[in-house]
Amino acid sequence: MKEFFKKGEVILGIYEVLDVIGEGDFGTVYKVKGIKGRYKDKILALKVANNPYSIQYLWKEAQTLILLNHPNIISLQSYLYKKDKKELYLVYEFMDVGDLKEYVLGKGGLDEEEALKILRHIVNGLCFLHSRGYIHSDIKPENIFGKRVLNSVVWKLGDFGFIKIRGSVSVIDVKGTVGYIAPEVFRGEIHRSSDIYSLACLFHFMVTQRDPFDAEDRKTKVKLNKEGIVNIPSFLSDKVRRLLSRMFEVDYSKRFRNAMELKEYMVKEGLY
């Protein structure tokens, strides 16, 4: 989707465009400032979608996120569908650190301690999601966002366009991002433990700047991801290597079944 609001323009008579944050599969995201009403002088992120494909997924995201309130899940403030223009507008809290991919690459990779801290934040958000019967199904660095709070950064799970209800998934519903997909997803299966595999891929990226199936061409990458066998970096501590080996189990029934189980294990091992 092309950018169609310029800096200084006012959207819906309420939001002044300060900048374009980025463009994704589901729409253009703007940094905006409220100029009146309850959002006056607040800095927010506004996502605008104007094609049927984007609207289908973002509508699902809006209806899900508006019900979810957790410190490690991005907060959706409001949404509006303009029938006459066939445009969907979603207003989120503004995440001033940006996404995890930019953050990791900007720092040249993270050490184990910082990667664990971020993992704990995302596990907290995922516990909340899993306990309510949801599967995120698209955990990757571009869908994790940071926000400065006092002297630290809080990391939050975002982008819920592919979210699933446990037990209601058909084969054609199964989607994700190659490099972060659990092997069973390629066979048309998805479980809460599929999110756990994606989390392990996320951790691998944080400490290596690459997903576990990095390859020269997409065909090879898909083949490696389908097989799902990962070489866990040798420079990590024994505790973390044991954690990742369980998260990276090719057989989903041998993984942590959900984020709550994962958290319990991490607490027991002193990793939380």
ABEGO torsion letter per residue (X at the ends): XBBABBBGBBBGGABBBABBAEBBAAEBBBBBBBABEAABGBBBBBBBBABAAAAAAAAAAAAAAAABBBAABBBBABBBBBAAAGBBBBBBBBBAAEBAAAAAAAAGEBBAAAAAAAAAAAAAAAAAAAAAGBBAGBBBAAABBBBBBEABBBBBBBGAAABBBBGABBAAABBEBBGABBAAAAAGBBBAAAAAAAAAAAAAAAAAGBBAABBABAAAAAAAAAAGBBBBBAABBAAAAAAAAAAABABAAABBABAAAAAAAAAAAGAX
